[in-house]
Amino acid sequence: MPDTIIVGGGLCGLALAKSLQERGRDFMLYEARERMGGRIFSERCQRNNLAVDLGPTWFWPDTQPRVTRLISDLGLDTFAQHDQGGILRLNTPDEKPEVMALTDIHGGARRVIGGMG
């Protein structure tokens, strides 16, 4: 019988399993789905084979040091979220949308190459 039972293979369950494994602890991880990751899920787009995140997409290194460290520990490569350009704002449905030029829209957000999954 293992010392620890982990129910759920989402980010928290997987991080706990990693920590227990590093300490040489005996554990079992149970997940109801056929895949691990919980709400973290990436799907390949059939048209261009790019990964599309259907769960969390971005992370912010300045405010999420633990997630940033986990991504680094897993050896995943990241890139800065595109942050220049404009957005369309529709004030009333009968008028043309207003173009608003913005910079630093995402506040330093980054993404994982190939998707979070």
PDB file as gemmi writes it, atoms N, CA and C in Angstrom:
CRYST1    1.000    1.000    1.000  90.00  90.00  90.00 P 1                      
ATOM      1  N   MET A   1       0.839  -1.178   0.000  1.00  0.00           N  
ATOM      2  CA  MET A   1       0.000   0.000   0.000  1.00  0.00           C  
ATOM      3  C   MET A   1       0.886   1.245   0.000  1.00  0.00           C  
ATOM      4  N   PRO A   2       0.651   2.173  -0.940  1.00  0.00           N  
ATOM      5  CA  PRO A   2       1.471   3.387  -0.989  1.00  0.00           C  
ATOM      6  C   PRO A   2       1.210   4.305   0.203  1.00  0.00           C  
ATOM      7  N   ASP A   3       2.187   5.144   0.501  1.00  0.00           N  
ATOM      8  CA  ASP A   3       2.051   6.123   1.583  1.00  0.00           C  
ATOM      9  C   ASP A   3       1.054   7.221   1.230  1.00  0.00           C  
ATOM     10  N   THR A   4       0.999   7.575  -0.075  1.00  0.00           N  
ATOM     11  CA  THR A   4       0.170   8.693  -0.515  1.00  0.00           C  
ATOM     12  C   THR A   4      -0.642   8.290  -1.736  1.00  0.00           C  
ATOM     13  N   ILE A   5      -1.912   8.663  -1.748  1.00  0.00           N  
ATOM     14  CA  ILE A   5      -2.795   8.477  -2.902  1.00  0.00           C  
ATOM     15  C   ILE A   5      -3.126   9.866  -3.430  1.00  0.00           C  
ATOM     16  N   ILE A   6      -2.872  10.089  -4.716  1.00  0.00           N  
ATOM     17  CA  ILE A   6      -3.201  11.359  -5.357  1.00  0.00           C  
ATOM     18  C   ILE A   6      -4.383  11.101  -6.273  1.00  0.00           C  
ATOM     19  N   VAL A   7      -5.480  11.844  -6.074  1.00  0.00           N  
ATOM     20  CA  VAL A   7      -6.663  11.707  -6.913  1.00  0.00           C  
ATOM     21  C   VAL A   7      -6.706  12.906  -7.845  1.00  0.00           C  
ATOM     22  N   GLY A   8      -6.477  12.648  -9.119  1.00  0.00           N  
ATOM     23  CA  GLY A   8      -6.529  13.700 -10.132  1.00  0.00           C  
ATOM     24  C   GLY A   8      -5.162  14.014 -10.692  1.00  0.00           C  
ATOM     25  N   GLY A   9      -5.043  13.878 -12.003  1.00  0.00           N  
ATOM     26  CA  GLY A   9      -3.778  14.139 -12.690  1.00  0.00           C  
ATOM     27  C   GLY A   9      -3.752  15.481 -13.380  1.00  0.00           C  
ATOM     28  N   GLY A  10      -4.342  16.494 -12.731  1.00  0.00           N  
ATOM     29  CA  GLY A  10      -4.227  17.859 -13.237  1.00  0.00           C  
ATOM     30  C   GLY A  10      -2.875  18.436 -12.825  1.00  0.00           C  
ATOM     31  N   LEU A  11      -2.712  19.715 -13.011  1.00  0.00           N  
ATOM     32  CA  LEU A  11      -1.435  20.356 -12.713  1.00  0.00           C  
ATOM     33  C   LEU A  11      -1.024  20.137 -11.264  1.00  0.00           C  
ATOM     34  N   CYS A  12      -1.943  20.300 -10.334  1.00  0.00           N  
ATOM     35  CA  CYS A  12      -1.610  20.132  -8.916  1.00  0.00           C  
ATOM     36  C   CYS A  12      -1.211  18.687  -8.614  1.00  0.00           C  
ATOM     37  N   GLY A  13      -1.992  17.713  -9.104  1.00  0.00           N  
ATOM     38  CA  GLY A  13      -1.678  16.310  -8.862  1.00  0.00           C  
ATOM     39  C   GLY A  13      -0.349  15.905  -9.465  1.00  0.00           C  
ATOM     40  N   LEU A  14      -0.072  16.400 -10.681  1.00  0.00           N  
ATOM     41  CA  LEU A  14       1.195  16.069 -11.332  1.00  0.00           C  
ATOM     42  C   LEU A  14       2.377  16.717 -10.622  1.00  0.00           C  
ATOM     43  N   ALA A  15       2.210  17.959 -10.158  1.00  0.00           N  
ATOM     44  CA  ALA A  15       3.282  18.631  -9.424  1.00  0.00           C  
ATOM     45  C   ALA A  15       3.553  17.911  -8.101  1.00  0.00           C  
ATOM     46  N   LEU A  16       2.490  17.479  -7.435  1.00  0.00           N  
ATOM     47  CA  LEU A  16       2.661  16.734  -6.184  1.00  0.00           C  
ATOM     48  C   LEU A  16       3.370  15.402  -6.444  1.00  0.00           C  
ATOM     49  N   ALA A  17       2.974  14.703  -7.510  1.00  0.00           N  
ATOM     50  CA  ALA A  17       3.624  13.434  -7.851  1.00  0.00           C  
ATOM     51  C   ALA A  17       5.107  13.638  -8.143  1.00  0.00           C  
ATOM     52  N   LYS A  18       5.424  14.713  -8.861  1.00  0.00           N  
ATOM     53  CA  LYS A  18       6.829  15.020  -9.165  1.00  0.00           C  
ATOM     54  C   LYS A  18       7.610  15.255  -7.878  1.00  0.00           C  
ATOM     55  N   SER A  19       7.029  16.005  -6.960  1.00  0.00           N  
ATOM     56  CA  SER A  19       7.687  16.313  -5.697  1.00  0.00           C  
ATOM     57  C   SER A  19       7.898  15.039  -4.862  1.00  0.00           C  
ATOM     58  N   LEU A  20       6.886  14.191  -4.804  1.00  0.00           N  
ATOM     59  CA  LEU A  20       7.020  12.952  -4.041  1.00  0.00           C  
ATOM     60  C   LEU A  20       8.061  12.024  -4.678  1.00  0.00           C  
ATOM     61  N   GLN A  21       8.073  11.965  -6.004  1.00  0.00           N  
ATOM     62  CA  GLN A  21       9.051  11.126  -6.698  1.00  0.00           C  
ATOM     63  C   GLN A  21      10.475  11.600  -6.418  1.00  0.00           C  
ATOM     64  N   GLU A  22      10.683  12.915  -6.425  1.00  0.00           N  
ATOM     65  CA  GLU A  22      12.013  13.466  -6.139  1.00  0.00           C  
ATOM     66  C   GLU A  22      12.469  13.130  -4.724  1.00  0.00           C  
ATOM     67  N   ARG A  23      11.520  12.955  -3.814  1.00  0.00           N  
ATOM     68  CA  ARG A  23      11.851  12.625  -2.421  1.00  0.00           C  
ATOM     69  C   ARG A  23      11.918  11.116  -2.175  1.00  0.00           C  
ATOM     70  N   GLY A  24      11.674  10.327  -3.231  1.00  0.00           N  
ATOM     71  CA  GLY A  24      11.715   8.882  -3.090  1.00  0.00           C  
ATOM     72  C   GLY A  24      10.532   8.305  -2.335  1.00  0.00           C  
ATOM     73  N   ARG A  25       9.418   9.026  -2.285  1.00  0.00           N  
ATOM     74  CA  ARG A  25       8.229   8.589  -1.555  1.00  0.00           C  
ATOM     75  C   ARG A  25       7.396   7.648  -2.410  1.00  0.00           C  
ATOM     76  N   ASP A  26       6.677   6.753  -1.764  1.00  0.00           N  
ATOM     77  CA  ASP A  26       5.806   5.788  -2.425  1.00  0.00           C  
ATOM     78  C   ASP A  26       4.419   6.411  -2.587  1.00  0.00           C  
ATOM     79  N   PHE A  27       3.911   6.484  -3.841  1.00  0.00           N  
ATOM     80  CA  PHE A  27       2.602   7.087  -4.085  1.00  0.00           C  
ATOM     81  C   PHE A  27       1.933   6.427  -5.283  1.00  0.00           C  
ATOM     82  N   MET A  28       0.628   6.643  -5.395  1.00  0.00           N  
ATOM     83  CA  MET A  28      -0.153   6.237  -6.561  1.00  0.00           C  
ATOM     84  C   MET A  28      -0.945   7.463  -7.003  1.00  0.00           C  
ATOM     85  N   LEU A  29      -1.024   7.661  -8.310  1.00  0.00           N  
ATOM     86  CA  LEU A  29      -1.795   8.768  -8.865  1.00  0.00           C  
ATOM     87  C   LEU A  29      -2.932   8.176  -9.693  1.00  0.00           C  
ATOM     88  N   TYR A  30      -4.159   8.587  -9.403  1.00  0.00           N  
ATOM     89  CA  TYR A  30      -5.332   8.099 -10.126  1.00  0.00           C  
ATOM     90  C   TYR A  30      -5.967   9.247 -10.896  1.00  0.00           C  
ATOM     91  N   GLU A  31      -6.282   8.984 -12.159  1.00  0.00           N  
ATOM     92  CA  GLU A  31      -6.927   9.969 -13.028  1.00  0.00           C  
ATOM     93  C   GLU A  31      -8.068   9.277 -13.762  1.00  0.00           C  
ATOM     94  N   ALA A  32      -9.250   9.873 -13.768  1.00  0.00           N  
ATOM     95  CA  ALA A  32     -10.424   9.273 -14.399  1.00  0.00           C  
ATOM     96  C   ALA A  32     -10.366   9.351 -15.930  1.00  0.00           C  
ATOM     97  N   ARG A  33      -9.718  10.361 -16.456  1.00  0.00           N  
ATOM     98  CA  ARG A  33      -9.652  10.500 -17.912  1.00  0.00           C  
ATOM     99  C   ARG A  33      -8.564   9.596 -18.485  1.00  0.00           C  
ATOM    100  N   GLU A  34      -8.563   9.489 -19.801  1.00  0.00           N  
ATOM    101  CA  GLU A  34      -7.549   8.692 -20.486  1.00  0.00           C  
ATOM    102  C   GLU A  34      -6.236   9.450 -20.629  1.00  0.00           C  
ATOM    103  N   ARG A  35      -6.199  10.684 -20.218  1.00  0.00           N  
ATOM    104  CA  ARG A  35      -5.003  11.505 -20.347  1.00  0.00           C  
ATOM    105  C   ARG A  35      -4.779  12.270 -19.048  1.00  0.00           C  
ATOM    106  N   MET A  36      -3.558  12.702 -18.824  1.00  0.00           N  
ATOM    107  CA  MET A  36      -3.227  13.547 -17.684  1.00  0.00           C  
ATOM    108  C   MET A  36      -3.344  15.010 -18.105  1.00  0.00           C  
ATOM    109  N   GLY A  37      -3.381  15.901 -17.159  1.00  0.00           N  
ATOM    110  CA  GLY A  37      -3.348  17.319 -17.453  1.00  0.00           C  
ATOM    111  C   GLY A  37      -4.546  18.104 -16.964  1.00  0.00           C  
ATOM    112  N   GLY A  38      -5.645  17.442 -16.636  1.00  0.00           N  
ATOM    113  CA  GLY A  38      -6.822  18.164 -16.156  1.00  0.00           C  
ATOM    114  C   GLY A  38      -7.323  19.157 -17.188  1.00  0.00           C  
ATOM    115  N   ARG A  39      -7.479  20.401 -16.770  1.00  0.00           N  
ATOM    116  CA  ARG A  39      -7.979  21.432 -17.680  1.00  0.00           C  
ATOM    117  C   ARG A  39      -6.925  21.901 -18.676  1.00  0.00           C  
ATOM    118  N   ILE A  40      -5.688  21.475 -18.489  1.00  0.00           N  
ATOM    119  CA  ILE A  40      -4.634  21.822 -19.443  1.00  0.00           C  
ATOM    120  C   ILE A  40      -4.745  20.853 -20.609  1.00  0.00           C  
ATOM    121  N   PHE A  41      -5.072  21.370 -21.773  1.00  0.00           N  
ATOM    122  CA  PHE A  41      -5.289  20.516 -22.927  1.00  0.00           C  
ATOM    123  C   PHE A  41      -4.984  21.297 -24.199  1.00  0.00           C  
ATOM    124  N   SER A  42      -4.147  20.738 -25.039  1.00  0.00           N  
ATOM    125  CA  SER A  42      -3.827  21.343 -26.330  1.00  0.00           C  
ATOM    126  C   SER A  42      -4.248  20.388 -27.435  1.00  0.00           C  
ATOM    127  N   GLU A  43      -4.757  20.936 -28.496  1.00  0.00           N  
ATOM    128  CA  GLU A  43      -5.206  20.158 -29.649  1.00  0.00           C  
ATOM    129  C   GLU A  43      -4.480  20.671 -30.878  1.00  0.00           C  
ATOM    130  N   ARG A  44      -4.147  19.795 -31.795  1.00  0.00           N  
ATOM    131  CA  ARG A  44      -3.484  20.201 -33.034  1.00  0.00           C  
ATOM    132  C   ARG A  44      -4.524  20.624 -34.056  1.00  0.00           C  
ATOM    133  N   CYS A  45      -4.329  21.797 -34.639  1.00  0.00           N  
ATOM    134  CA  CYS A  45      -5.211  22.311 -35.687  1.00  0.00           C  
ATOM    135  C   CYS A  45      -4.946  21.505 -36.962  1.00  0.00           C  
ATOM    136  N   GLN A  46      -5.983  20.960 -37.581  1.00  0.00           N  
ATOM    137  CA  GLN A  46      -5.807  20.108 -38.757  1.00  0.00           C  
ATOM    138  C   GLN A  46      -5.256  20.869 -39.958  1.00  0.00           C  
ATOM    139  N   ARG A  47      -5.583  22.150 -40.063  1.00  0.00           N  
ATOM    140  CA  ARG A  47      -5.167  22.907 -41.236  1.00  0.00           C  
ATOM    141  C   ARG A  47      -3.674  23.207 -41.255  1.00  0.00           C  
ATOM    142  N   ASN A  48      -3.089  23.573 -40.098  1.00  0.00           N  
ATOM    143  CA  ASN A  48      -1.678  23.975 -40.084  1.00  0.00           C  
ATOM    144  C   ASN A  48      -0.844  23.264 -39.021  1.00  0.00           C  
ATOM    145  N   ASN A  49      -1.435  22.309 -38.305  1.00  0.00           N  
ATOM    146  CA  ASN A  49      -0.753  21.500 -37.300  1.00  0.00           C  
ATOM    147  C   ASN A  49      -0.215  22.304 -36.121  1.00  0.00           C  
ATOM    148  N   LEU A  50      -0.702  23.513 -35.914  1.00  0.00           N  
ATOM    149  CA  LEU A  50      -0.292  24.308 -34.760  1.00  0.00           C  
ATOM    150  C   LEU A  50      -1.075  23.855 -33.528  1.00  0.00           C  
ATOM    151  N   ALA A  51      -0.439  23.943 -32.376  1.00  0.00           N  
ATOM    152  CA  ALA A  51      -1.115  23.591 -31.121  1.00  0.00           C  
ATOM    153  C   ALA A  51      -2.037  24.730 -30.718  1.00  0.00           C  
ATOM    154  N   VAL A  52      -3.265  24.379 -30.393  1.00  0.00           N  
ATOM    155  CA  VAL A  52      -4.252  25.344 -29.920  1.00  0.00           C  
ATOM    156  C   VAL A  52      -4.582  24.967 -28.483  1.00  0.00           C  
ATOM    157  N   ASP A  53      -4.366  25.893 -27.562  1.00  0.00           N  
ATOM    158  CA  ASP A  53      -4.656  25.630 -26.159  1.00  0.00           C  
ATOM    159  C   ASP A  53      -6.143  25.790 -25.902  1.00  0.00           C  
ATOM    160  N   LEU A  54      -6.751  24.760 -25.344  1.00  0.00           N  
ATOM    161  CA  LEU A  54      -8.178  24.795 -25.026  1.00  0.00           C  
ATOM    162  C   LEU A  54      -8.403  25.019 -23.536  1.00  0.00           C  
ATOM    163  N   GLY A  55      -7.353  25.141 -22.803  1.00  0.00           N  
ATOM    164  CA  GLY A  55      -7.411  25.448 -21.374  1.00  0.00           C  
ATOM    165  C   GLY A  55      -6.550  26.673 -21.150  1.00  0.00           C  
ATOM    166  N   PRO A  56      -5.722  26.676 -20.118  1.00  0.00           N  
ATOM    167  CA  PRO A  56      -4.850  27.829 -19.896  1.00  0.00           C  
ATOM    168  C   PRO A  56      -3.878  28.010 -21.056  1.00  0.00           C  
ATOM    169  N   THR A  57      -3.616  29.244 -21.393  1.00  0.00           N  
ATOM    170  CA  THR A  57      -2.754  29.556 -22.534  1.00  0.00           C  
ATOM    171  C   THR A  57      -1.512  30.315 -22.105  1.00  0.00           C  
ATOM    172  N   TRP A  58      -1.676  31.355 -21.302  1.00  0.00           N  
ATOM    173  CA  TRP A  58      -0.572  32.234 -20.947  1.00  0.00           C  
ATOM    174  C   TRP A  58      -0.135  32.010 -19.508  1.00  0.00           C  
ATOM    175  N   PHE A  59       1.078  32.470 -19.228  1.00  0.00           N  
ATOM    176  CA  PHE A  59       1.524  32.594 -17.844  1.00  0.00           C  
ATOM    177  C   PHE A  59       2.332  33.880 -17.750  1.00  0.00           C  
ATOM    178  N   TRP A  60       2.386  34.440 -16.549  1.00  0.00           N  
ATOM    179  CA  TRP A  60       3.059  35.717 -16.325  1.00  0.00           C  
ATOM    180  C   TRP A  60       4.223  35.505 -15.358  1.00  0.00           C  
ATOM    181  N   PRO A  61       5.460  35.493 -15.866  1.00  0.00           N  
ATOM    182  CA  PRO A  61       6.626  35.243 -15.006  1.00  0.00           C  
ATOM    183  C   PRO A  61       6.739  36.209 -13.828  1.00  0.00           C  
ATOM    184  N   ASP A  62       6.358  37.458 -14.018  1.00  0.00           N  
ATOM    185  CA  ASP A  62       6.497  38.449 -12.939  1.00  0.00           C  
ATOM    186  C   ASP A  62       5.577  38.164 -11.755  1.00  0.00           C  
ATOM    187  N   THR A  63       4.409  37.547 -12.019  1.00  0.00           N  
ATOM    188  CA  THR A  63       3.442  37.334 -10.943  1.00  0.00           C  
ATOM    189  C   THR A  63       3.172  35.863 -10.651  1.00  0.00           C  
ATOM    190  N   GLN A  64       3.721  34.957 -11.469  1.00  0.00           N  
ATOM    191  CA  GLN A  64       3.503  33.524 -11.270  1.00  0.00           C  
ATOM    192  C   GLN A  64       4.844  32.775 -11.237  1.00  0.00           C  
ATOM    193  N   PRO A  65       5.663  33.048 -10.210  1.00  0.00           N  
ATOM    194  CA  PRO A  65       6.994  32.429 -10.170  1.00  0.00           C  
ATOM    195  C   PRO A  65       6.963  30.910 -10.059  1.00  0.00           C  
ATOM    196  N   ARG A  66       5.972  30.342  -9.413  1.00  0.00           N  
ATOM    197  CA  ARG A  66       5.930  28.879  -9.257  1.00  0.00           C  
ATOM    198  C   ARG A  66       5.635  28.191 -10.594  1.00  0.00           C  
ATOM    199  N   VAL A  67       4.676  28.723 -11.335  1.00  0.00           N  
ATOM    200  CA  VAL A  67       4.376  28.160 -12.658  1.00  0.00           C  
ATOM    201  C   VAL A  67       5.582  28.343 -13.568  1.00  0.00           C  
ATOM    202  N   THR A  68       6.208  29.508 -13.505  1.00  0.00           N  
ATOM    203  CA  THR A  68       7.395  29.784 -14.320  1.00  0.00           C  
ATOM    204  C   THR A  68       8.507  28.795 -13.991  1.00  0.00           C  
ATOM    205  N   ARG A  69       8.726  28.522 -12.696  1.00  0.00           N  
ATOM    206  CA  ARG A  69       9.761  27.577 -12.283  1.00  0.00           C  
ATOM    207  C   ARG A  69       9.411  26.162 -12.750  1.00  0.00           C  
ATOM    208  N   LEU A  70       8.137  25.766 -12.653  1.00  0.00           N  
ATOM    209  CA  LEU A  70       7.726  24.436 -13.097  1.00  0.00           C  
ATOM    210  C   LEU A  70       7.965  24.274 -14.600  1.00  0.00           C  
ATOM    211  N   ILE A  71       7.612  25.283 -15.380  1.00  0.00           N  
ATOM    212  CA  ILE A  71       7.835  25.235 -16.826  1.00  0.00           C  
ATOM    213  C   ILE A  71       9.323  25.113 -17.122  1.00  0.00           C  
ATOM    214  N   SER A  72      10.135  25.846 -16.378  1.00  0.00           N  
ATOM    215  CA  SER A  72      11.585  25.765 -16.541  1.00  0.00           C  
ATOM    216  C   SER A  72      12.113  24.391 -16.130  1.00  0.00           C  
ATOM    217  N   ASP A  73      11.651  23.878 -14.982  1.00  0.00           N  
ATOM    218  CA  ASP A  73      12.087  22.564 -14.502  1.00  0.00           C  
ATOM    219  C   ASP A  73      11.740  21.451 -15.482  1.00  0.00           C  
ATOM    220  N   LEU A  74      10.633  21.616 -16.200  1.00  0.00           N  
ATOM    221  CA  LEU A  74      10.214  20.618 -17.180  1.00  0.00           C  
ATOM    222  C   LEU A  74      10.974  20.766 -18.499  1.00  0.00           C  
ATOM    223  N   GLY A  75      11.802  21.812 -18.595  1.00  0.00           N  
ATOM    224  CA  GLY A  75      12.603  22.013 -19.801  1.00  0.00           C  
ATOM    225  C   GLY A  75      11.801  22.492 -20.995  1.00  0.00           C  
ATOM    226  N   LEU A  76      10.674  23.156 -20.738  1.00  0.00           N  
ATOM    227  CA  LEU A  76       9.827  23.634 -21.828  1.00  0.00           C  
ATOM    228  C   LEU A  76      10.298  24.999 -22.307  1.00  0.00           C  
ATOM    229  N   ASP A  77      10.260  25.205 -23.611  1.00  0.00           N  
ATOM    230  CA  ASP A  77      10.631  26.492 -24.189  1.00  0.00           C  
ATOM    231  C   ASP A  77       9.400  27.376 -24.291  1.00  0.00           C  
ATOM    232  N   THR A  78       9.614  28.674 -24.133  1.00  0.00           N  
ATOM    233  CA  THR A  78       8.503  29.625 -24.156  1.00  0.00           C  
ATOM    234  C   THR A  78       8.795  30.762 -25.117  1.00  0.00           C  
ATOM    235  N   PHE A  79       7.768  31.542 -25.393  1.00  0.00           N  
ATOM    236  CA  PHE A  79       7.929  32.748 -26.197  1.00  0.00           C  
ATOM    237  C   PHE A  79       6.985  33.816 -25.672  1.00  0.00           C  
ATOM    238  N   ALA A  80       7.341  35.070 -25.937  1.00  0.00           N  
ATOM    239  CA  ALA A  80       6.513  36.190 -25.494  1.00  0.00           C  
ATOM    240  C   ALA A  80       5.243  36.253 -26.327  1.00  0.00           C  
ATOM    241  N   GLN A  81       4.119  36.486 -25.659  1.00  0.00           N  
ATOM    242  CA  GLN A  81       2.854  36.664 -26.364  1.00  0.00           C  
ATOM    243  C   GLN A  81       2.930  37.931 -27.201  1.00  0.00           C  
ATOM    244  N   HIS A  82       2.482  37.854 -28.454  1.00  0.00           N  
ATOM    245  CA  HIS A  82       2.465  39.035 -29.323  1.00  0.00           C  
ATOM    246  C   HIS A  82       1.673  40.134 -28.624  1.00  0.00           C  
ATOM    247  N   ASP A  83       2.254  41.315 -28.540  1.00  0.00           N  
ATOM    248  CA  ASP A  83       1.679  42.361 -27.699  1.00  0.00           C  
ATOM    249  C   ASP A  83       1.507  43.699 -28.403  1.00  0.00           C  
ATOM    250  N   GLN A  84       1.644  43.743 -29.692  1.00  0.00           N  
ATOM    251  CA  GLN A  84       1.512  45.011 -30.411  1.00  0.00           C  
ATOM    252  C   GLN A  84       0.307  44.931 -31.332  1.00  0.00           C  
ATOM    253  N   GLY A  85      -0.249  46.056 -31.667  1.00  0.00           N  
ATOM    254  CA  GLY A  85      -1.335  46.069 -32.643  1.00  0.00           C  
ATOM    255  C   GLY A  85      -2.532  46.825 -32.130  1.00  0.00           C  
ATOM    256  N   GLY A  86      -3.684  46.414 -32.585  1.00  0.00           N  
ATOM    257  CA  GLY A  86      -4.896  47.122 -32.206  1.00  0.00           C  
ATOM    258  C   GLY A  86      -6.014  46.145 -31.909  1.00  0.00           C  
ATOM    259  N   ILE A  87      -7.019  46.660 -31.251  1.00  0.00           N  
ATOM    260  CA  ILE A  87      -8.223  45.876 -30.998  1.00  0.00           C  
ATOM    261  C   ILE A  87      -9.408  46.656 -31.545  1.00  0.00           C  
ATOM    262  N   LEU A  88     -10.481  45.949 -31.802  1.00  0.00           N  
ATOM    263  CA  LEU A  88     -11.700  46.592 -32.275  1.00  0.00           C  
ATOM    264  C   LEU A  88     -12.666  46.706 -31.113  1.00  0.00           C  
ATOM    265  N   ARG A  89     -13.242  47.896 -30.963  1.00  0.00           N  
ATOM    266  CA  ARG A  89     -14.230  48.104 -29.903  1.00  0.00           C  
ATOM    267  C   ARG A  89     -15.527  48.526 -30.565  1.00  0.00           C  
ATOM    268  N   LEU A  90     -16.575  47.776 -30.301  1.00  0.00           N  
ATOM    269  CA  LEU A  90     -17.881  48.058 -30.881  1.00  0.00           C  
ATOM    270  C   LEU A  90     -18.746  48.725 -29.824  1.00  0.00           C  
ATOM    271  N   ASN A  91     -19.013  50.008 -30.038  1.00  0.00           N  
ATOM    272  CA  ASN A  91     -19.821  50.745 -29.071  1.00  0.00           C  
ATOM    273  C   ASN A  91     -21.311  50.492 -29.265  1.00  0.00           C  
ATOM    274  N   THR A  92     -21.746  50.487 -30.502  1.00  0.00           N  
ATOM    275  CA  THR A  92     -23.150  50.207 -30.806  1.00  0.00           C  
ATOM    276  C   THR A  92     -23.206  49.267 -32.003  1.00  0.00           C  
ATOM    277  N   PRO A  93     -24.173  48.370 -32.039  1.00  0.00           N  
ATOM    278  CA  PRO A  93     -24.217  47.367 -33.089  1.00  0.00           C  
ATOM    279  C   PRO A  93     -24.428  47.937 -34.496  1.00  0.00           C  
ATOM    280  N   ASP A  94     -24.936  49.154 -34.618  1.00  0.00           N  
ATOM    281  CA  ASP A  94     -25.245  49.724 -35.937  1.00  0.00           C  
ATOM    282  C   ASP A  94     -24.108  50.552 -36.518  1.00  0.00           C  
ATOM    283  N   GLU A  95     -23.005  50.698 -35.803  1.00  0.00           N  
ATOM    284  CA  GLU A  95     -21.890  51.511 -36.276  1.00  0.00           C  
ATOM    285  C   GLU A  95     -20.656  50.645 -36.510  1.00  0.00           C  
ATOM    286  N   LYS A  96     -19.707  51.209 -37.255  1.00  0.00           N  
ATOM    287  CA  LYS A  96     -18.441  50.513 -37.468  1.00  0.00           C  
ATOM    288  C   LYS A  96     -17.674  50.450 -36.151  1.00  0.00           C  
ATOM    289  N   PRO A  97     -16.891  49.381 -35.952  1.00  0.00           N  
ATOM    290  CA  PRO A  97     -16.084  49.322 -34.728  1.00  0.00           C  
ATOM    291  C   PRO A  97     -14.965  50.345 -34.756  1.00  0.00           C  
ATOM    292  N   GLU A  98     -14.591  50.789 -33.598  1.00  0.00           N  
ATOM    293  CA  GLU A  98     -13.493  51.746 -33.429  1.00  0.00           C  
ATOM    294  C   GLU A  98     -12.202  50.960 -33.256  1.00  0.00           C  
ATOM    295  N   VAL A  99     -11.142  51.354 -33.990  1.00  0.00           N  
ATOM    296  CA  VAL A  99      -9.841  50.705 -33.857  1.00  0.00           C  
ATOM    297  C   VAL A  99      -9.060  51.407 -32.757  1.00  0.00           C  
ATOM    298  N   MET A 100      -8.600  50.641 -31.792  1.00  0.00           N  
ATOM    299  CA  MET A 100      -7.827  51.202 -30.689  1.00  0.00           C  
ATOM    300  C   MET A 100      -6.426  50.608 -30.743  1.00  0.00           C  
ATOM    301  N   ALA A 101      -5.425  51.454 -30.936  1.00  0.00           N  
ATOM    302  CA  ALA A 101      -4.029  51.002 -30.958  1.00  0.00           C  
ATOM    303  C   ALA A 101      -3.564  50.810 -29.524  1.00  0.00           C  
ATOM    304  N   LEU A 102      -2.969  49.659 -29.264  1.00  0.00           N  
ATOM    305  CA  LEU A 102      -2.512  49.347 -27.918  1.00  0.00           C  
ATOM    306  C   LEU A 102      -1.143  48.701 -27.960  1.00  0.00           C  
ATOM    307  N   THR A 103      -0.394  48.859 -26.887  1.00  0.00           N  
ATOM    308  CA  THR A 103       0.850  48.129 -26.690  1.00  0.00           C  
ATOM    309  C   THR A 103       0.802  47.541 -25.291  1.00  0.00           C  
ATOM    310  N   ASP A 104       1.567  46.518 -25.066  1.00  0.00           N  
ATOM    311  CA  ASP A 104       1.627  45.847 -23.770  1.00  0.00           C  
ATOM    312  C   ASP A 104       0.243  45.396 -23.288  1.00  0.00           C  
ATOM    313  N   ILE A 105      -0.502  44.807 -24.210  1.00  0.00           N  
ATOM    314  CA  ILE A 105      -1.861  44.350 -23.912  1.00  0.00           C  
ATOM    315  C   ILE A 105      -1.850  43.245 -22.859  1.00  0.00           C  
ATOM    316  N   HIS A 106      -0.896  42.343 -22.958  1.00  0.00           N  
ATOM    317  CA  HIS A 106      -0.894  41.157 -22.113  1.00  0.00           C  
ATOM    318  C   HIS A 106       0.026  41.257 -20.893  1.00  0.00           C  
ATOM    319  N   GLY A 107       0.659  42.387 -20.695  1.00  0.00           N  
ATOM    320  CA  GLY A 107       1.445  42.612 -19.488  1.00  0.00           C  
ATOM    321  C   GLY A 107       2.572  41.634 -19.243  1.00  0.00           C  
ATOM    322  N   GLY A 108       3.332  41.290 -20.293  1.00  0.00           N  
ATOM    323  CA  GLY A 108       4.476  40.403 -20.128  1.00  0.00           C  
ATOM    324  C   GLY A 108       4.146  38.926 -20.183  1.00  0.00           C  
ATOM    325  N   ALA A 109       2.956  38.586 -20.674  1.00  0.00           N  
ATOM    326  CA  ALA A 109       2.562  37.175 -20.745  1.00  0.00           C  
ATOM    327  C   ALA A 109       3.468  36.390 -21.678  1.00  0.00           C  
ATOM    328  N   ARG A 110       3.634  35.112 -21.364  1.00  0.00           N  
ATOM    329  CA  ARG A 110       4.416  34.199 -22.182  1.00  0.00           C  
ATOM    330  C   ARG A 110       3.574  32.971 -22.466  1.00  0.00           C  
ATOM    331  N   ARG A 111       3.967  32.220 -23.504  1.00  0.00           N  
ATOM    332  CA  ARG A 111       3.291  30.982 -23.871  1.00  0.00           C  
ATOM    333  C   ARG A 111       4.328  29.876 -24.014  1.00  0.00           C  
ATOM    334  N   VAL A 112       3.892  28.654 -23.874  1.00  0.00           N  
ATOM    335  CA  VAL A 112       4.751  27.488 -24.033  1.00  0.00           C  
ATOM    336  C   VAL A 112       4.735  27.086 -25.505  1.00  0.00           C  
ATOM    337  N   ILE A 113       5.926  26.906 -26.086  1.00  0.00           N  
ATOM    338  CA  ILE A 113       6.025  26.468 -27.470  1.00  0.00           C  
ATOM    339  C   ILE A 113       5.400  25.081 -27.589  1.00  0.00           C  
ATOM    340  N   GLY A 114       4.484  24.920 -28.531  1.00  0.00           N  
ATOM    341  CA  GLY A 114       3.800  23.643 -28.709  1.00  0.00           C  
ATOM    342  C   GLY A 114       2.547  23.492 -27.872  1.00  0.00           C  
ATOM    343  N   GLY A 115       2.239  24.497 -27.057  1.00  0.00           N  
ATOM    344  CA  GLY A 115       1.027  24.467 -26.235  1.00  0.00           C  
ATOM    345  C   GLY A 115       1.278  23.980 -24.824  1.00  0.00           C  
ATOM    346  N   MET A 116       0.395  24.351 -23.922  1.00  0.00           N  
ATOM    347  CA  MET A 116       0.521  23.971 -22.515  1.00  0.00           C  
ATOM    348  C   MET A 116       0.389  22.478 -22.294  1.00  0.00           C  
ATOM    349  N   GLY A 117      -0.376  21.805 -23.143  1.00  0.00           N  
ATOM    350  CA  GLY A 117      -0.575  20.359 -22.979  1.00  0.00           C  
ATOM    351  C   GLY A 117       0.697  19.596 -23.129  1.00  0.00           C  
TER     352      GLY A 117                                                      
END                                                                             
